[in-house]
Amino acid sequence: MKSMKELLEFGVINIDKPSGPTSFTVSEYVMKRLNLRKTSHMGTLDPAVSGVLPITLNRACRLSAYLMKKNKTYVGIMRVHEDISDGNLKDEMKKFVGKITQMPPVRSSVKRAEREREVYSFNLLEKEGKDVLFEASVEAGTYIRTIVHDLGKKIGGAHMLELRRTAAGIFSEEHSTNLYDFDKAVDAYEKGDESLLRQMIMPAEEVIKKVLPKMEIKKDRLKEILVGKPIHANDLKKEIKIEKGAIIAVFCGTRFIEISRVVLEGDVVAVPEFVFN
């Protein structure tokens, strides 16, 4: 079992962000309360949006770029501006499922240029008058507010009232921690009881195993790999089939070693993106 020091140095905590504060503010709050050097959130939520906000701790921050580009699921309420039957609304919503082209909102932090994203599902859950409860599962980087706005153009207008992220990759709201419970756990930890906080922090190694393909090297090759040597076929504990260009996690037994990119050039299987030592 990992010590609390190890978990705080290389862990992930799934925070249930309330509406109001920015994602950065919540990440900074976690850092200060746990007296860490650094934290990083995975997948920015607008201030008005609540829900799943995974936060990496200390050295785990280096993994954010590899862990955050995963599918997201949202539940929200939109208000349609004109009367429309459930059947017609469902039909129009179905037209947004699949590959779509979006322009990021004006207030977005990313460059305003059209980009393609995929919508995996966009379902009507409940409708009361002009208020519609919906669920959408989308590719990372998809703007739900923009989908609602574009839907409105086809049905006489619509705007979003509330939005909540219920899942981000392997992280779900069922296993998230609200800030009130987080504070209680930190207070207890500062008084010598680490049990509550321990339950909230996921070892980063376990997160990596669930998100990225895994490659295991032989123990007698560890020293060379730790100094950045490319991974050759004879370095592997067993042969695996992974596509060229794939990003993988390299382990030696239970020890996480590095993130690598598969190249399959000659007998070179992969080259390091970064070595974790």
Contacts in CASP RR format, 6 or more apart in sequence:
PFRMAT RR
TARGET T0000
AUTHOR 0000-0000-0000
METHOD contacts of the structure
MODEL  1
MKSMKELLEFGVINIDKPSGPTSFTVSEYVMKRLNLRKTSHMGTLDPAVS
GVLPITLNRACRLSAYLMKKNKTYVGIMRVHEDISDGNLKDEMKKFVGKI
TQMPPVRSSVKRAEREREVYSFNLLEKEGKDVLFEASVEAGTYIRTIVHD
LGKKIGGAHMLELRRTAAGIFSEEHSTNLYDFDKAVDAYEKGDESLLRQM
IMPAEEVIKKVLPKMEIKKDRLKEILVGKPIHANDLKKEIKIEKGAIIAV
FCGTRFIEISRVVLEGDVVAVPEFVFN
2 203 0 8 1.000
4 189 0 8 1.000
4 194 0 8 1.000
4 197 0 8 1.000
4 198 0 8 1.000
6 203 0 8 1.000
7 57 0 8 1.000
7 198 0 8 1.000
7 201 0 8 1.000
7 203 0 8 1.000
8 34 0 8 1.000
8 36 0 8 1.000
8 57 0 8 1.000
8 58 0 8 1.000
8 201 0 8 1.000
9 57 0 8 1.000
9 58 0 8 1.000
9 59 0 8 1.000
10 57 0 8 1.000
10 58 0 8 1.000
10 59 0 8 1.000
10 60 0 8 1.000
10 203 0 8 1.000
10 204 0 8 1.000
10 205 0 8 1.000
11 56 0 8 1.000
11 57 0 8 1.000
11 58 0 8 1.000
11 60 0 8 1.000
11 201 0 8 1.000
11 202 0 8 1.000
11 203 0 8 1.000
11 204 0 8 1.000
11 207 0 8 1.000
12 54 0 8 1.000
12 55 0 8 1.000
12 56 0 8 1.000
12 57 0 8 1.000
12 60 0 8 1.000
12 67 0 8 1.000
12 201 0 8 1.000
12 202 0 8 1.000
12 204 0 8 1.000
12 207 0 8 1.000
13 30 0 8 1.000
13 54 0 8 1.000
13 55 0 8 1.000
13 57 0 8 1.000
13 177 0 8 1.000
13 182 0 8 1.000
13 200 0 8 1.000
13 201 0 8 1.000
13 202 0 8 1.000
14 52 0 8 1.000
14 53 0 8 1.000
14 54 0 8 1.000
14 55 0 8 1.000
14 171 0 8 1.000
14 172 0 8 1.000
14 175 0 8 1.000
14 176 0 8 1.000
14 177 0 8 1.000
14 200 0 8 1.000
14 202 0 8 1.000
15 26 0 8 1.000
15 30 0 8 1.000
15 53 0 8 1.000
15 54 0 8 1.000
15 55 0 8 1.000
15 176 0 8 1.000
15 177 0 8 1.000
15 178 0 8 1.000
15 179 0 8 1.000
15 182 0 8 1.000
16 50 0 8 1.000
16 51 0 8 1.000
16 52 0 8 1.000
16 53 0 8 1.000
16 173 0 8 1.000
16 176 0 8 1.000
16 177 0 8 1.000
16 178 0 8 1.000
16 179 0 8 1.000
17 23 0 8 1.000
17 26 0 8 1.000
17 45 0 8 1.000
17 49 0 8 1.000
17 50 0 8 1.000
17 51 0 8 1.000
17 52 0 8 1.000
17 53 0 8 1.000
18 50 0 8 1.000
18 178 0 8 1.000
18 179 0 8 1.000
19 47 0 8 1.000
19 48 0 8 1.000
19 49 0 8 1.000
19 50 0 8 1.000
19 162 0 8 1.000
20 47 0 8 1.000
20 48 0 8 1.000
21 29 0 8 1.000
21 47 0 8 1.000
22 47 0 8 1.000
23 41 0 8 1.000
23 43 0 8 1.000
23 44 0 8 1.000
23 45 0 8 1.000
23 53 0 8 1.000
24 41 0 8 1.000
24 44 0 8 1.000
26 41 0 8 1.000
26 53 0 8 1.000
26 55 0 8 1.000
26 179 0 8 1.000
27 39 0 8 1.000
27 40 0 8 1.000
27 41 0 8 1.000
27 53 0 8 1.000
27 55 0 8 1.000
28 39 0 8 1.000
29 179 0 8 1.000
30 36 0 8 1.000
30 39 0 8 1.000
30 55 0 8 1.000
30 57 0 8 1.000
30 182 0 8 1.000
31 37 0 8 1.000
31 38 0 8 1.000
31 39 0 8 1.000
33 182 0 8 1.000
33 183 0 8 1.000
33 186 0 8 1.000
34 57 0 8 1.000
34 186 0 8 1.000
36 57 0 8 1.000
36 58 0 8 1.000
37 58 0 8 1.000
38 57 0 8 1.000
38 58 0 8 1.000
38 61 0 8 1.000
39 55 0 8 1.000
39 56 0 8 1.000
39 57 0 8 1.000
39 58 0 8 1.000
39 61 0 8 1.000
40 55 0 8 1.000
40 56 0 8 1.000
40 61 0 8 1.000
40 64 0 8 1.000
41 53 0 8 1.000
41 54 0 8 1.000
41 55 0 8 1.000
41 56 0 8 1.000
41 64 0 8 1.000
42 53 0 8 1.000
42 54 0 8 1.000
42 55 0 8 1.000
42 56 0 8 1.000
42 64 0 8 1.000
42 67 0 8 1.000
42 68 0 8 1.000
42 168 0 8 1.000
43 53 0 8 1.000
43 54 0 8 1.000
43 68 0 8 1.000
43 140 0 8 1.000
43 168 0 8 1.000
44 109 0 8 1.000
45 51 0 8 1.000
45 53 0 8 1.000
45 165 0 8 1.000
46 145 0 8 1.000
46 163 0 8 1.000
48 163 0 8 1.000
49 163 0 8 1.000
49 164 0 8 1.000
49 165 0 8 1.000
50 163 0 8 1.000
50 164 0 8 1.000
50 165 0 8 1.000
51 164 0 8 1.000
51 165 0 8 1.000
51 166 0 8 1.000
51 173 0 8 1.000
51 176 0 8 1.000
52 165 0 8 1.000
52 166 0 8 1.000
52 167 0 8 1.000
52 168 0 8 1.000
52 171 0 8 1.000
52 172 0 8 1.000
52 173 0 8 1.000
52 176 0 8 1.000
53 165 0 8 1.000
53 168 0 8 1.000
54 67 0 8 1.000
54 68 0 8 1.000
54 168 0 8 1.000
54 171 0 8 1.000
56 63 0 8 1.000
56 64 0 8 1.000
56 67 0 8 1.000
56 204 0 8 1.000
57 201 0 8 1.000
57 204 0 8 1.000
59 204 0 8 1.000
59 276 0 8 1.000
60 204 0 8 1.000
62 274 0 8 1.000
62 276 0 8 1.000
63 204 0 8 1.000
63 207 0 8 1.000
63 208 0 8 1.000
63 259 0 8 1.000
66 211 0 8 1.000
66 212 0 8 1.000
66 247 0 8 1.000
66 259 0 8 1.000
66 273 0 8 1.000
67 207 0 8 1.000
67 208 0 8 1.000
67 211 0 8 1.000
68 140 0 8 1.000
68 168 0 8 1.000
69 140 0 8 1.000
70 140 0 8 1.000
70 168 0 8 1.000
70 169 0 8 1.000
70 170 0 8 1.000
70 211 0 8 1.000
71 120 0 8 1.000
71 137 0 8 1.000
71 138 0 8 1.000
71 139 0 8 1.000
71 140 0 8 1.000
71 167 0 8 1.000
71 168 0 8 1.000
71 169 0 8 1.000
72 137 0 8 1.000
72 138 0 8 1.000
72 139 0 8 1.000
72 140 0 8 1.000
72 141 0 8 1.000
72 142 0 8 1.000
72 165 0 8 1.000
72 167 0 8 1.000
72 168 0 8 1.000
72 169 0 8 1.000
73 135 0 8 1.000
73 136 0 8 1.000
73 137 0 8 1.000
73 138 0 8 1.000
73 165 0 8 1.000
73 166 0 8 1.000
73 167 0 8 1.000
73 168 0 8 1.000
74 135 0 8 1.000
74 136 0 8 1.000
74 137 0 8 1.000
74 138 0 8 1.000
74 144 0 8 1.000
74 163 0 8 1.000
74 164 0 8 1.000
74 165 0 8 1.000
74 166 0 8 1.000
75 125 0 8 1.000
75 133 0 8 1.000
75 134 0 8 1.000
75 135 0 8 1.000
75 163 0 8 1.000
75 164 0 8 1.000
75 166 0 8 1.000
76 133 0 8 1.000
76 134 0 8 1.000
76 135 0 8 1.000
76 144 0 8 1.000
76 160 0 8 1.000
76 161 0 8 1.000
76 162 0 8 1.000
76 163 0 8 1.000
76 164 0 8 1.000
77 131 0 8 1.000
77 132 0 8 1.000
77 133 0 8 1.000
77 134 0 8 1.000
77 160 0 8 1.000
77 161 0 8 1.000
77 162 0 8 1.000
77 163 0 8 1.000
78 131 0 8 1.000
78 132 0 8 1.000
78 134 0 8 1.000
78 148 0 8 1.000
78 151 0 8 1.000
78 158 0 8 1.000
78 159 0 8 1.000
78 160 0 8 1.000
78 161 0 8 1.000
79 130 0 8 1.000
79 131 0 8 1.000
79 132 0 8 1.000
79 158 0 8 1.000
79 159 0 8 1.000
79 160 0 8 1.000
79 161 0 8 1.000
80 89 0 8 1.000
80 130 0 8 1.000
80 132 0 8 1.000
80 152 0 8 1.000
80 155 0 8 1.000
80 156 0 8 1.000
80 157 0 8 1.000
80 158 0 8 1.000
81 130 0 8 1.000
81 152 0 8 1.000
81 156 0 8 1.000
81 157 0 8 1.000
81 158 0 8 1.000
81 159 0 8 1.000
82 130 0 8 1.000
82 155 0 8 1.000
82 156 0 8 1.000
82 157 0 8 1.000
83 130 0 8 1.000
84 92 0 8 1.000
84 155 0 8 1.000
86 124 0 8 1.000
86 127 0 8 1.000
88 155 0 8 1.000
89 124 0 8 1.000
89 127 0 8 1.000
89 132 0 8 1.000
89 155 0 8 1.000
90 124 0 8 1.000
92 151 0 8 1.000
92 154 0 8 1.000
92 155 0 8 1.000
93 122 0 8 1.000
93 123 0 8 1.000
93 124 0 8 1.000
93 134 0 8 1.000
93 151 0 8 1.000
94 122 0 8 1.000
95 154 0 8 1.000
96 119 0 8 1.000
96 122 0 8 1.000
96 147 0 8 1.000
96 150 0 8 1.000
96 151 0 8 1.000
97 119 0 8 1.000
97 120 0 8 1.000
97 121 0 8 1.000
97 122 0 8 1.000
98 118 0 8 1.000
98 119 0 8 1.000
98 120 0 8 1.000
99 116 0 8 1.000
99 117 0 8 1.000
99 118 0 8 1.000
100 116 0 8 1.000
100 117 0 8 1.000
100 118 0 8 1.000
100 119 0 8 1.000
100 142 0 8 1.000
100 147 0 8 1.000
101 114 0 8 1.000
101 115 0 8 1.000
101 116 0 8 1.000
101 117 0 8 1.000
102 114 0 8 1.000
102 115 0 8 1.000
102 116 0 8 1.000
102 117 0 8 1.000
102 142 0 8 1.000
102 143 0 8 1.000
102 146 0 8 1.000
102 147 0 8 1.000
102 150 0 8 1.000
103 112 0 8 1.000
103 113 0 8 1.000
103 114 0 8 1.000
103 146 0 8 1.000
104 110 0 8 1.000
104 111 0 8 1.000
104 112 0 8 1.000
104 113 0 8 1.000
104 115 0 8 1.000
104 143 0 8 1.000
104 146 0 8 1.000
105 143 0 8 1.000
105 145 0 8 1.000
105 146 0 8 1.000
106 112 0 8 1.000
108 143 0 8 1.000
117 138 0 8 1.000
117 139 0 8 1.000
117 141 0 8 1.000
117 142 0 8 1.000
118 138 0 8 1.000
118 139 0 8 1.000
118 142 0 8 1.000
119 136 0 8 1.000
119 137 0 8 1.000
119 138 0 8 1.000
119 139 0 8 1.000
119 142 0 8 1.000
119 147 0 8 1.000
120 137 0 8 1.000
120 138 0 8 1.000
120 139 0 8 1.000
121 135 0 8 1.000
121 136 0 8 1.000
121 137 0 8 1.000
122 134 0 8 1.000
122 135 0 8 1.000
122 136 0 8 1.000
122 147 0 8 1.000
123 134 0 8 1.000
123 135 0 8 1.000
123 136 0 8 1.000
124 132 0 8 1.000
124 133 0 8 1.000
124 134 0 8 1.000
125 133 0 8 1.000
125 134 0 8 1.000
125 135 0 8 1.000
126 132 0 8 1.000
126 133 0 8 1.000
127 133 0 8 1.000
131 161 0 8 1.000
132 158 0 8 1.000
135 166 0 8 1.000
136 144 0 8 1.000
136 147 0 8 1.000
138 144 0 8 1.000
138 147 0 8 1.000
144 160 0 8 1.000
144 163 0 8 1.000
145 160 0 8 1.000
145 163 0 8 1.000
148 158 0 8 1.000
148 159 0 8 1.000
148 160 0 8 1.000
149 158 0 8 1.000
149 159 0 8 1.000
151 158 0 8 1.000
152 158 0 8 1.000
164 173 0 8 1.000
165 173 0 8 1.000
166 172 0 8 1.000
166 173 0 8 1.000
167 173 0 8 1.000
169 211 0 8 1.000
170 207 0 8 1.000
170 210 0 8 1.000
170 211 0 8 1.000
177 185 0 8 1.000
177 200 0 8 1.000
181 196 0 8 1.000
181 200 0 8 1.000
182 200 0 8 1.000
184 196 0 8 1.000
185 196 0 8 1.000
185 197 0 8 1.000
185 199 0 8 1.000
185 200 0 8 1.000
186 197 0 8 1.000
188 194 0 8 1.000
188 195 0 8 1.000
188 196 0 8 1.000
188 197 0 8 1.000
189 196 0 8 1.000
189 197 0 8 1.000
204 256 0 8 1.000
205 251 0 8 1.000
205 254 0 8 1.000
205 256 0 8 1.000
208 214 0 8 1.000
208 249 0 8 1.000
208 256 0 8 1.000
209 249 0 8 1.000
212 247 0 8 1.000
212 248 0 8 1.000
212 249 0 8 1.000
212 259 0 8 1.000
213 240 0 8 1.000
213 242 0 8 1.000
213 246 0 8 1.000
213 248 0 8 1.000
213 249 0 8 1.000
214 248 0 8 1.000
214 249 0 8 1.000
214 250 0 8 1.000
214 251 0 8 1.000
215 231 0 8 1.000
215 236 0 8 1.000
215 240 0 8 1.000
215 242 0 8 1.000
215 248 0 8 1.000
215 249 0 8 1.000
215 250 0 8 1.000
215 251 0 8 1.000
215 260 0 8 1.000
215 269 0 8 1.000
215 270 0 8 1.000
216 236 0 8 1.000
216 237 0 8 1.000
216 238 0 8 1.000
216 250 0 8 1.000
216 251 0 8 1.000
216 252 0 8 1.000
216 253 0 8 1.000
217 225 0 8 1.000
217 231 0 8 1.000
217 235 0 8 1.000
217 236 0 8 1.000
217 237 0 8 1.000
217 250 0 8 1.000
217 251 0 8 1.000
217 252 0 8 1.000
217 257 0 8 1.000
218 235 0 8 1.000
218 236 0 8 1.000
218 237 0 8 1.000
218 252 0 8 1.000
219 252 0 8 1.000
219 253 0 8 1.000
221 235 0 8 1.000
222 252 0 8 1.000
222 257 0 8 1.000
224 235 0 8 1.000
225 231 0 8 1.000
225 235 0 8 1.000
225 250 0 8 1.000
225 252 0 8 1.000
225 257 0 8 1.000
225 258 0 8 1.000
225 275 0 8 1.000
226 257 0 8 1.000
226 275 0 8 1.000
226 277 0 8 1.000
227 275 0 8 1.000
228 258 0 8 1.000
228 272 0 8 1.000
228 275 0 8 1.000
230 263 0 8 1.000
230 268 0 8 1.000
230 269 0 8 1.000
230 270 0 8 1.000
230 271 0 8 1.000
230 272 0 8 1.000
231 250 0 8 1.000
231 260 0 8 1.000
231 268 0 8 1.000
231 269 0 8 1.000
231 270 0 8 1.000
231 271 0 8 1.000
231 272 0 8 1.000
232 267 0 8 1.000
232 268 0 8 1.000
232 269 0 8 1.000
233 239 0 8 1.000
233 267 0 8 1.000
233 269 0 8 1.000
234 267 0 8 1.000
235 269 0 8 1.000
236 269 0 8 1.000
242 248 0 8 1.000
242 262 0 8 1.000
243 262 0 8 1.000
244 262 0 8 1.000
244 263 0 8 1.000
244 264 0 8 1.000
245 261 0 8 1.000
245 262 0 8 1.000
245 263 0 8 1.000
246 261 0 8 1.000
246 262 0 8 1.000
247 259 0 8 1.000
247 260 0 8 1.000
247 261 0 8 1.000
247 262 0 8 1.000
247 273 0 8 1.000
248 259 0 8 1.000
248 260 0 8 1.000
248 261 0 8 1.000
248 262 0 8 1.000
248 270 0 8 1.000
249 256 0 8 1.000
249 258 0 8 1.000
249 259 0 8 1.000
249 260 0 8 1.000
250 256 0 8 1.000
250 257 0 8 1.000
250 258 0 8 1.000
250 259 0 8 1.000
250 260 0 8 1.000
250 270 0 8 1.000
250 272 0 8 1.000
251 257 0 8 1.000
256 276 0 8 1.000
257 275 0 8 1.000
257 276 0 8 1.000
257 277 0 8 1.000
258 272 0 8 1.000
258 273 0 8 1.000
258 274 0 8 1.000
258 275 0 8 1.000
258 276 0 8 1.000
259 272 0 8 1.000
259 273 0 8 1.000
259 274 0 8 1.000
259 276 0 8 1.000
260 270 0 8 1.000
260 271 0 8 1.000
260 272 0 8 1.000
260 273 0 8 1.000
261 270 0 8 1.000
261 271 0 8 1.000
261 272 0 8 1.000
261 273 0 8 1.000
262 269 0 8 1.000
262 270 0 8 1.000
263 269 0 8 1.000
263 270 0 8 1.000
263 271 0 8 1.000
END
